[in-house]
Amino acid sequence: MLVIGRCFGLVVFAGLLPLWVVSCGQASQLTTVSVAADVPPLVRATLRADATAVEQLLQNQSDPNVVYRTNTALTYAARDGYLDIARLLVAHGADVNWIDGEGVTPLILASFKDHQEIVQLLLDHGADITVQDQWHRTALDYALRRGPADPIVQLLQAHQ
């Protein structure tokens, strides 16, 4: 932690990304949270759940497959359940089968995080259900943790 006068700052991690947290006054009163400065604009807008900014960036020819720390904006949208953003990214050519540094795909993340509509979107656009992450697990393996009656299990099994 860094302390300057009545302000302090620290780095916390939100999923895979570092966030700077700065507070002035009482320690319990948060005044600023921002995504790290080196995050590409499309990923930044995705992490902030700003579908309007994502749409504007894509319309201005932003690369839908821009990579930040082995992940694309679609990876983050799938992880965080941002369906509208995922739709925009896929419509603009985002790779639904992107594999990150741990072998994880958007489908695996959406399945793991129980985002059924995103799983359906990815499947409708050709997501590969056979990809295994570095722990040798597929999207179906993660869905099965919720039991065989889970709706995502049913979706994935229907695409086998």
QUIFENUR-V399671 format. One record per pair of residues at least 24 apart in sequence whose ideal C-beta (glycine too) atoms are under 8 Angstrom apart, sorted by the first residue. I is the first residue (numbers start at 1). GAP is how many residues later the second one is. Records with the same first field share a line. If there is no record, write none. Layout:
I = GAP, GAP
//
This chain:
14 = 33
15 = 61, 64, 65
16 = 53, 55
17 = 30, 51, 52
38 = 30
39 = 29
40 = 26, 28
42 = 24, 31
43 = 25, 28, 29, 30, 33
45 = 28
46 = 27, 30, 31, 34, 36, 39, 43
47 = 29, 33
49 = 31, 33, 36
51 = 31, 33, 34, 37
54 = 31, 34, 35
55 = 33
58 = 30, 31, 34
64 = 25, 28, 29, 30, 31
65 = 28, 29, 30, 33
69 = 32
70 = 30, 31, 32
71 = 27, 29
72 = 26, 34
74 = 24, 32
75 = 25, 29, 30, 31, 34
77 = 29, 41
78 = 28, 29, 31, 32, 35, 37, 40, 44
79 = 27, 30, 31, 34
80 = 33
81 = 29, 32, 34, 37
83 = 32, 34, 35, 38
86 = 32, 35, 36
87 = 34
90 = 31, 32, 35
96 = 26, 29, 30, 31
97 = 29, 30, 31, 34
99 = 32
102 = 31, 32
103 = 28, 29, 30, 31, 32
104 = 29, 30
105 = 26, 28, 34
107 = 24, 32
108 = 25, 29, 30, 31, 34
110 = 29
111 = 28, 29, 31, 32, 41, 45
112 = 27, 30, 31
114 = 32, 38
116 = 35, 36, 39
119 = 33, 36, 37
120 = 35
123 = 32, 33, 36
129 = 27, 30, 31
//
